[in-house]
Amino acid sequence: MTETAETTATATATTEQELTDKVVASFDGAKDERFREVMQALVRHAHAFVRETRLTEEEWNTAVEFLTAVGHITTDTRQEFVLLSDVLGISMLTVAVNEPDPDEGDEGTESTVLGPFFVQDSPGIELGGDIARGATGEPSWVSGVVTDTDGAPVAGARVEVWEADEDGMYDVQYDSGELAGRAHLFTDAEGRYRFWGLTPTPYPIPDDGPVGRLLDHAGRSPMRAPHLHFMVTAPGFRRLVTHIFVAGDPGLDTDSVFGVKESLAYRFDRHEAGSAAPDGRRPTGTWTSATFDIVLRREGGGPVTPPATHPSALDDCAEAAV
């Protein structure tokens, strides 16, 4: 490289860095400290990405068109932005940085992604009830106990569960508007819970939209390992969002949203048709059973959830964009 070329390259780099510094400084006056921290970091990393890849204007326009398509397909029952976050591993990374390190003696149940199909105000069922409510699949008896990290039972914990049917579809993906394959129940005085659900089956994340096209272009599978969603809450405890996966399933290593953790793989034992279940029921077909004991962390244990996930200036920006 000639001296002139070296000088030009240095000047360009300086100009690029000056631009980044100027944009970062534009957030110095932000009223919310966390908002300022997040936005300035976002600018620095986004600008570094553009410089590293020498992004062209055509490529950036393609990215804008892609994000626009993600927004257009998103509805109250389909969250394409959550899917995008999931397949890029950002959802799981956010979970990871906010969870205590199990190597440091924390014994709480590990978290994983929420996913795009959680619905508020699910129907309530009694202990031993059936969450299927018309969803098709092999019956599965799921039970366990909810305790704190000292082993004391957590009575009255709300256990929210939801899953796909045997065709790999969630209730909200159908046009009927009926809620099925989801419900909530509360633990008894000894922290125990139990319900009938469906044996989890593998399924593809919705791949008929922009995120599906991204996966196809990358040569990646849209398949999720079979799982059952849980969200467990109780006063004085950190909210737990997790799954249980089917131990031994071949899809555990290739889950499209990187949500599998070894500690969350559980046996679903299969039983013969007509055999007695723990509640005395005798299903006419085969059925499975799984035991999932849940350990909640008390509030204040482990990393504090960043303010960005609570009402803050970031939420104000999101509301303004709607």
C-alpha positions as CSV (number, residue, x, y, z in Angstrom):
1,M,0.0,0.0,0.0
2,T,1.4,3.4,-1.0
3,E,1.8,6.2,1.5
4,T,-1.2,8.1,0.0
5,A,-3.4,5.0,0.2
6,E,-2.4,4.4,3.8
7,T,-3.2,8.1,4.6
8,T,-6.6,7.8,2.9
9,A,-7.4,4.6,4.8
10,T,-6.4,6.1,8.1
11,A,-8.5,9.2,7.4
12,T,-11.5,7.1,6.5
13,A,-11.2,5.1,9.6
14,T,-10.9,8.2,11.7
15,T,-13.9,9.7,10.0
16,E,-15.9,6.5,10.6
17,Q,-14.9,6.5,14.3
18,E,-15.7,10.2,14.7
19,L,-19.2,9.4,13.4
20,T,-19.7,6.6,15.9
21,D,-18.4,8.8,18.7
22,K,-20.8,11.6,17.7
23,V,-23.8,9.2,17.6
24,V,-22.9,7.7,21.0
25,A,-22.5,11.1,22.5
26,S,-26.0,12.1,21.2
27,F,-27.4,9.9,24.0
28,D,-25.5,11.5,26.8
29,G,-28.5,13.6,27.8
30,A,-30.9,10.6,28.2
31,K,-32.8,10.9,31.4
32,D,-32.8,7.1,32.1
33,E,-29.4,5.8,32.9
34,R,-30.1,2.2,31.7
35,F,-31.6,3.5,28.5
36,R,-28.4,5.5,27.9
37,E,-26.2,2.5,28.6
38,V,-28.1,0.2,26.3
39,M,-28.4,2.6,23.4
40,Q,-24.8,3.7,23.5
41,A,-23.7,0.1,23.5
42,L,-26.0,-0.7,20.7
43,V,-24.6,2.1,18.6
44,R,-21.0,1.1,19.2
45,H,-21.6,-2.6,18.3
46,A,-23.9,-1.9,15.3
47,H,-21.3,0.5,13.9
48,A,-18.5,-2.0,14.5
49,F,-20.6,-4.6,12.6
50,V,-21.0,-2.3,9.6
51,R,-17.2,-1.5,9.6
52,E,-16.2,-5.2,10.0
53,T,-18.4,-6.4,7.2
54,R,-18.1,-3.3,5.0
55,L,-21.8,-3.5,4.7
56,T,-23.1,-2.1,1.3
57,E,-26.1,0.2,1.0
58,E,-27.9,-2.6,-1.0
59,E,-27.3,-5.1,1.8
60,W,-28.6,-2.6,4.4
61,N,-31.7,-1.9,2.4
62,T,-32.3,-5.7,2.2
63,A,-32.0,-5.9,6.0
64,V,-34.5,-3.1,6.4
65,E,-36.9,-4.8,4.0
66,F,-36.5,-8.1,6.0
67,L,-37.3,-6.4,9.3
68,T,-40.2,-4.7,7.7
69,A,-41.6,-8.1,6.6
70,V,-41.0,-9.4,10.2
71,G,-43.2,-6.5,11.5
72,H,-45.9,-7.0,8.9
73,I,-46.4,-10.7,9.7
74,T,-46.4,-10.2,13.4
75,T,-49.9,-10.3,15.1
76,D,-51.3,-10.8,18.6
77,T,-50.9,-14.5,18.1
78,R,-47.8,-14.7,16.0
79,Q,-44.6,-12.9,17.2
80,E,-42.1,-13.1,14.4
81,F,-39.7,-10.8,16.2
82,V,-39.6,-13.4,19.0
83,L,-38.9,-16.1,16.5
84,L,-36.1,-14.0,15.0
85,S,-34.6,-13.4,18.4
86,D,-34.9,-17.2,19.1
87,V,-33.2,-18.4,15.9
88,L,-30.3,-15.9,16.3
89,G,-29.7,-17.3,19.9
90,I,-30.4,-13.9,21.4
91,S,-33.3,-15.1,23.5
92,M,-31.2,-17.9,25.0
93,L,-28.2,-15.6,25.5
94,T,-30.5,-13.1,27.4
95,V,-31.7,-16.0,29.6
96,A,-28.0,-17.1,30.2
97,V,-26.7,-13.7,31.3
98,N,-29.6,-13.3,33.8
99,E,-29.4,-16.7,35.4
100,P,-27.1,-17.6,38.3
101,D,-24.2,-19.8,37.5
102,P,-24.9,-23.4,38.5
103,D,-21.2,-24.0,39.0
104,E,-21.3,-21.5,41.9
105,G,-23.7,-23.7,43.9
106,D,-27.0,-22.4,42.7
107,E,-29.5,-25.3,42.6
108,G,-32.6,-23.6,41.1
109,T,-34.2,-25.1,38.0
110,E,-32.6,-23.8,34.8
111,S,-34.5,-21.4,32.6
112,T,-34.9,-21.5,28.8
113,V,-36.8,-19.4,26.2
114,L,-40.3,-18.3,26.6
115,G,-41.1,-18.8,22.9
116,P,-43.7,-17.0,20.7
117,F,-46.8,-18.9,21.8
118,F,-47.4,-17.9,25.4
119,V,-50.9,-16.6,26.0
120,Q,-52.1,-14.5,29.0
121,D,-55.2,-15.6,30.9
122,S,-55.0,-19.4,30.2
123,P,-57.9,-21.5,31.5
124,G,-57.5,-22.8,35.1
125,I,-57.7,-26.5,36.0
126,E,-57.8,-28.5,39.2
127,L,-54.9,-30.6,40.3
128,G,-55.0,-33.7,38.1
129,G,-57.0,-31.9,35.4
130,D,-56.4,-32.1,31.6
131,I,-54.7,-29.3,29.8
132,A,-55.4,-30.8,26.4
133,R,-59.0,-29.5,26.1
134,G,-59.5,-31.0,22.7
135,A,-55.8,-30.9,21.5
136,T,-54.9,-34.3,20.0
137,G,-52.0,-36.5,21.0
138,E,-50.9,-39.3,23.2
139,P,-51.9,-38.6,26.8
140,S,-49.1,-37.9,29.3
141,W,-49.3,-37.7,33.1
142,V,-47.0,-35.0,34.4
143,S,-46.3,-34.5,38.1
144,G,-43.8,-33.1,40.5
145,V,-43.2,-30.9,43.5
146,V,-42.2,-27.2,43.6
147,T,-39.7,-26.3,46.3
148,D,-37.3,-23.5,47.2
149,T,-33.5,-24.0,47.1
150,D,-33.5,-25.3,50.7
151,G,-36.0,-28.0,49.8
152,A,-39.0,-26.5,51.5
153,P,-42.3,-26.9,49.5
154,V,-43.8,-23.9,47.8
155,A,-47.6,-24.0,48.4
156,G,-49.9,-22.1,46.1
157,A,-47.3,-21.6,43.3
158,R,-49.0,-21.0,39.9
159,V,-47.8,-23.5,37.3
160,E,-48.6,-22.4,33.8
161,V,-48.2,-25.1,31.1
162,W,-48.6,-25.1,27.3
163,E,-47.6,-27.3,24.4
164,A,-48.2,-28.2,20.8
165,D,-50.5,-31.0,19.7
166,E,-49.5,-34.2,17.9
167,D,-49.4,-32.3,14.6
168,G,-46.9,-29.8,16.0
169,M,-49.4,-27.0,16.1
170,Y,-50.3,-24.7,19.0
171,D,-53.9,-23.6,19.6
172,V,-53.2,-20.1,18.5
173,Q,-52.1,-21.3,15.1
174,Y,-55.6,-22.6,14.3
175,D,-58.4,-20.3,13.2
176,S,-60.9,-21.6,15.8
177,G,-59.9,-19.2,18.5
178,E,-60.3,-22.0,21.1
179,L,-57.6,-22.4,23.7
180,A,-56.3,-26.0,24.0
181,G,-53.1,-27.6,25.1
182,R,-52.6,-24.9,27.8
183,A,-53.8,-24.2,31.3
184,H,-52.7,-23.2,34.7
185,L,-53.0,-24.8,38.1
186,F,-51.7,-24.2,41.7
187,T,-49.6,-26.4,43.9
188,D,-51.1,-27.9,47.0
189,A,-50.0,-27.4,50.6
190,E,-47.0,-29.7,50.0
191,G,-45.9,-28.0,46.8
192,R,-47.2,-30.8,44.6
193,Y,-48.7,-30.5,41.2
194,R,-50.1,-33.0,38.7
195,F,-52.0,-32.8,35.4
196,W,-52.7,-34.7,32.1
197,G,-51.1,-33.2,29.0
198,L,-49.8,-34.6,25.8
199,T,-46.5,-36.5,25.1
200,P,-44.3,-33.8,23.5
201,T,-43.6,-34.2,19.8
202,P,-41.0,-32.4,17.5
203,Y,-42.4,-29.6,15.3
204,P,-41.1,-26.8,13.1
205,I,-41.3,-23.2,14.2
206,P,-43.5,-21.2,11.8
207,D,-41.3,-21.2,8.6
208,D,-43.7,-19.6,6.2
209,G,-42.5,-16.1,6.9
210,P,-39.3,-14.1,6.8
211,V,-37.6,-16.0,9.6
212,G,-38.4,-19.3,7.8
213,R,-36.8,-17.9,4.6
214,L,-33.7,-16.8,6.7
215,L,-33.3,-20.4,8.0
216,D,-33.8,-21.8,4.5
217,H,-31.2,-19.5,3.1
218,A,-28.8,-20.5,5.8
219,G,-29.4,-24.2,5.3
220,R,-30.8,-24.6,8.8
221,S,-33.7,-26.8,10.0
222,P,-36.7,-25.1,11.6
223,M,-37.4,-28.1,13.9
224,R,-37.7,-27.8,17.6
225,A,-36.9,-30.7,20.0
226,P,-40.1,-32.0,21.6
227,H,-40.9,-30.1,24.8
228,L,-43.5,-28.9,27.3
229,H,-43.5,-25.3,28.4
230,F,-43.6,-24.2,32.0
231,M,-43.9,-20.8,33.7
232,V,-43.9,-21.0,37.5
233,T,-44.6,-18.0,39.8
234,A,-45.0,-17.6,43.5
235,P,-44.8,-14.5,45.8
236,G,-41.3,-13.9,47.0
237,F,-39.7,-16.0,44.2
238,R,-38.1,-15.3,40.9
239,R,-40.3,-16.2,37.9
240,L,-39.2,-19.4,36.2
241,V,-39.7,-19.8,32.5
242,T,-38.5,-23.2,31.3
243,H,-39.3,-26.4,29.3
244,I,-38.9,-30.1,29.9
245,F,-37.5,-32.0,26.9
246,V,-37.9,-35.7,26.0
247,A,-34.6,-37.4,27.0
248,G,-32.9,-39.3,24.2
249,D,-34.8,-37.5,21.4
250,P,-32.4,-37.1,18.4
251,G,-33.5,-33.5,18.0
252,L,-32.0,-32.3,21.3
253,D,-28.7,-31.4,19.6
254,T,-30.2,-29.4,16.7
255,D,-33.0,-27.4,18.4
256,S,-33.7,-24.5,16.1
257,V,-33.8,-21.9,18.9
258,F,-30.8,-23.4,21.0
259,G,-33.2,-23.9,23.9
260,V,-32.1,-27.3,25.1
261,K,-30.2,-27.7,28.4
262,E,-29.0,-31.1,29.6
263,S,-30.7,-30.6,33.0
264,L,-34.1,-30.2,31.4
265,A,-34.1,-33.5,29.5
266,Y,-36.5,-35.9,31.3
267,R,-37.8,-39.4,30.7
268,F,-41.3,-39.8,29.4
269,D,-42.0,-43.5,30.3
270,R,-44.5,-45.2,28.0
271,H,-47.3,-47.4,29.4
272,E,-49.5,-50.0,27.8
273,A,-53.1,-49.2,26.7
274,G,-55.5,-49.9,29.5
275,S,-52.9,-49.8,32.3
276,A,-53.8,-47.8,35.4
277,A,-52.5,-44.2,35.7
278,P,-51.7,-42.7,39.1
279,D,-55.2,-41.1,39.3
280,G,-56.9,-44.4,38.5
281,R,-57.7,-43.5,34.9
282,R,-57.1,-46.3,32.3
283,P,-56.4,-44.6,28.9
284,T,-57.6,-46.7,25.9
285,G,-54.4,-46.1,24.1
286,T,-50.7,-45.9,25.2
287,W,-49.8,-43.1,27.5
288,T,-46.6,-41.7,29.1
289,S,-45.6,-40.3,32.4
290,A,-42.9,-37.9,33.5
291,T,-41.8,-36.4,36.9
292,F,-40.5,-32.9,36.9
293,D,-39.5,-31.5,40.3
294,I,-39.1,-27.7,40.2
295,V,-36.8,-25.6,42.4
296,L,-37.5,-21.8,42.6
297,R,-35.0,-19.2,43.6
298,R,-36.1,-16.5,46.1
299,E,-36.2,-12.9,45.0
300,G,-32.8,-11.3,45.4
301,G,-30.9,-14.4,44.6
302,G,-28.6,-14.3,41.6
303,P,-28.2,-11.5,39.1
304,V,-30.8,-8.8,39.1
305,T,-33.0,-8.7,36.0
306,P,-32.0,-5.6,34.0
307,P,-34.4,-2.7,34.1
308,A,-34.8,-3.1,30.3
309,T,-37.2,-6.0,31.0
310,H,-39.3,-3.9,33.4
311,P,-41.3,-0.7,32.8
312,S,-38.7,1.9,31.8
313,A,-37.7,4.4,29.2
314,L,-37.1,1.5,26.8
315,D,-40.8,0.5,27.2
316,D,-41.8,4.0,26.5
317,C,-39.9,3.9,23.2
318,A,-41.6,0.6,22.3
319,E,-45.0,1.9,23.0
320,A,-44.3,5.0,20.9
321,A,-43.4,2.8,18.0
322,V,-46.7,0.9,18.0
